[in-house]
């Protein structure tokens, strides 16, 4: 694994870049570095955001010693003792697949040359890693999707994708935390809210989490407490 690179991103942010490919080990390093920077109590830090293979550090340039910050971040990023993020409990998320909740399920089945039920089985058989959050609050980019059902994004995005929609975009899967435009292949919907500002912890998922999807019926969806 190469030495991480620290680069400026304007006058109030810097980015630590690890190897440029999607890999759980690299993602663990990014998450661990993010946790270490947050715990360091560095003055002027506004936010620390891990991604698939990098960490963005946002700071107040009027309250931060930039050179000292860079040295500290470089030291933390290059420390061999950085360990993978603490394992979290497996989160199981119910999904009602197909029908009006999953308008692209038939297309994914045709892409995979499988039945719709086989697609549902493959999607639910994997344990997905939350690599990062982005796009809108609470949207978790999860992988890795079984290659047989890893259908690319739609050629034309939808103007509205309902809250709770579960989609596939290549090797990624995710849940829409709000009604937004989107181009992922929508195969189902969950009654669970990925983001709820009224909760004590608004975000259901965090980088490093492990997720499994469980198929439920429409009746179960309608009776779910969070529906």
C-alpha positions in Angstrom: 0.0 0.0 0.0 1.4 3.4 -1.0 2.1 6.3 1.3 -1.0 8.5 1.7 -0.9 11.9 0.0 -2.1 15.2 1.7 -3.3 17.9 -0.7 -4.9 21.3 -0.2 -8.5 21.7 -1.3 -8.9 25.5 -1.2 -8.1 27.6 1.8 -10.3 25.8 4.3 -9.9 22.1 3.6 -7.3 19.4 2.9 -7.7 15.9 1.6 -5.8 12.8 2.5 -5.7 10.4 -0.4 -5.0 6.6 -0.1 -4.7 4.1 -3.0 -7.1 5.0 -5.8 -9.4 1.9 -5.8 -12.3 0.6 -3.9 -11.1 -1.8 -1.2 -12.3 -2.6 2.4 -8.8 -2.4 3.8 -8.2 1.1 2.3 -11.6 2.2 3.4 -10.8 1.0 6.9 -7.7 3.2 6.9 -9.7 6.2 5.8 -12.3 5.6 8.5 -9.6 5.0 11.2 -7.8 8.2 10.2 -11.1 10.1 10.3 -11.7 8.8 13.8 -8.2 9.7 14.9 -8.4 13.3 13.6 -11.8 13.8 15.3 -10.4 12.4 18.6 -7.2 14.6 18.4 -9.0 17.7 19.5 -7.2 19.9 16.9 -8.3 23.5 17.2 -10.3 25.0 14.3 -11.5 21.6 12.8 -15.1 22.0 11.4 -15.7 18.5 10.0 -13.9 15.3 9.0 -15.5 13.3 6.2 -14.2 9.8 5.2 -14.9 8.5 1.6 -14.1 5.3 -0.2 -10.4 6.0 -0.2 -9.8 9.5 1.1 -10.5 11.8 4.1 -11.5 15.5 3.8 -10.6 17.7 6.7 -12.5 21.0 6.8 -11.1 23.7 9.1 -11.5 27.4 10.0 -8.5 29.1 8.4 -8.7 31.9 11.0 -8.4 29.5 13.9 -6.1 26.9 12.5 -2.3 26.6 12.3 -2.3 25.2 8.8 1.3 23.9 8.8 0.8 22.3 12.2 -2.5 20.7 11.0 -0.8 19.2 7.9 2.0 17.8 10.0 -0.4 16.2 12.4 -2.6 14.8 9.7 0.5 13.4 7.8 1.7 11.8 11.1 -1.7 10.2 11.8 -2.1 9.0 8.1 1.3 7.4 8.0 1.2 5.7 11.4 1.6 2.0 10.8 -0.4 1.2 13.9 -3.7 2.5 12.4 -6.1 -0.3 12.9 -9.3 -1.2 11.0 -12.4 0.6 12.4 -14.2 -1.0 15.3 -16.5 -3.7 14.2 -20.1 -2.7 14.5 -23.2 -4.9 14.9 -24.8 -6.2 11.7 -27.8 -4.0 10.7 -30.7 -5.9 9.1 -32.9 -3.7 6.9 -36.3 -4.9 5.7 -37.1 -4.4 2.0 -40.3 -5.0 0.0 -39.1 -5.9 -3.5 -40.7 -5.4 -6.8 -44.1 -4.1 -7.8 -44.6 -0.3 -7.6 -41.8 -0.3 -5.0 -39.3 -1.8 -7.3 -40.0 -0.7 -10.9 -36.6 -1.7 -12.1 -36.5 -5.2 -10.7 -37.7 -6.8 -14.0 -34.9 -4.9 -15.8 -32.3 -6.1 -13.4 -33.6 -9.6 -13.8 -33.3 -9.3 -17.6 -29.8 -7.9 -17.3 -28.8 -10.8 -15.1 -30.7 -13.4 -17.1 -32.3 -14.5 -13.9 -35.8 -14.5 -12.4 -36.9 -11.6 -10.2 -36.9 -13.9 -7.2 -33.3 -14.9 -7.9 -32.3 -11.2 -8.1 -34.0 -10.7 -4.7 -32.2 -13.7 -3.3 -28.8 -12.5 -4.5 -29.3 -8.9 -3.3 -30.3 -10.3 0.2 -27.5 -12.9 0.3 -24.6 -10.4 0.6 -23.4 -8.5 3.6 -22.7 -5.0 2.5 -20.1 -2.6 3.8 -21.0 1.1 4.2 -18.1 2.7 2.4 -19.2 6.3 2.8 -22.1 8.7 3.1 -22.9 11.4 0.6 -25.2 12.8 -2.1 -27.8 13.8 0.5 -27.9 13.4 4.3 -28.0 9.7 5.2 -27.3 8.3 1.7 -25.0 5.3 2.3 -22.9 4.0 -0.5 -22.8 0.2 0.1 -21.0 -2.7 -1.6 -20.1 -4.9 -3.1 -23.1 -6.1 -5.1 -23.0 -9.5 -6.6 -21.6 -9.1 -10.2 -24.5 -10.9 -11.7 -26.9 -8.2 -10.7 -24.5 -5.2 -10.8 -26.5 -3.3 -13.4 -25.3 0.2 -14.3 -27.3 3.3 -13.6 -30.3 4.2 -15.7 -29.5 6.1 -18.9 -32.1 8.7 -17.9 -32.4 9.5 -14.2 -35.9 9.8 -12.6 -37.0 13.2 -11.5 -38.4 11.8 -8.2 -37.3 8.6 -6.4 -39.4 8.0 -3.3 -38.0 8.0 0.3 -36.8 4.5 1.3 -36.2 3.3 -2.3 -33.5 0.6 -2.5 -31.4 0.7 -5.6 -28.4 -0.7 -7.5 -25.8 1.2 -9.5 -23.1 -1.2 -10.7 -21.3 -2.7 -7.7 -23.1 -0.3 -5.3 -26.4 -0.5 -3.5 -28.1 2.2 -1.5 -31.3 3.5 0.1 -32.7 6.9 -0.8 -33.1 8.8 2.5 -35.4 11.4 1.0 -37.4 11.9 -2.2 -34.9 13.1 -4.7 -33.9 12.8 -8.3 -31.9 9.7 -9.0 -30.6 7.2 -11.6 -30.1 4.0 -9.6 -32.0 0.9 -10.6 -34.8 0.8 -8.0 -35.6 -2.8 -7.0 -37.6 -2.3 -3.7 -38.4 0.0 -0.8 -37.8 -0.2 3.0 -40.1 1.2 5.7 -37.0 2.3 7.7 -35.8 5.9 7.4 -32.0 6.2 6.8 -32.2 9.8 8.0 -34.5 11.3 10.5 -33.6 14.6 12.2 -36.1 13.8 15.0 -34.1 10.8 16.2 -31.4 11.2 18.8 -29.0 9.8 16.2 -30.4 11.1 12.9 -28.3 8.8 10.7 -29.2 5.1 10.6 -25.9 4.1 8.9 -22.3 5.2 9.3 -19.1 4.5 7.4 -17.8 1.0 8.3 -21.2 -0.5 9.1 -22.2 -3.9 7.9 -25.7 -4.3 6.4 -28.0 -7.1 5.2 -31.3 -6.8 3.4 -34.3 -9.0 4.4 -37.2 -9.5 2.0 -40.7 -8.7 3.5 -44.2 -8.7 2.0 -46.3 -5.7 1.1 -48.5 -6.5 4.1 -45.5 -6.5 6.4 -44.3 -3.2 4.9 -47.6 -1.6 5.5 -47.7 -2.7 9.1 -44.1 -1.8 9.9 -43.9 0.7 12.8 -41.8 3.2 10.8 -43.8 3.0 7.6 
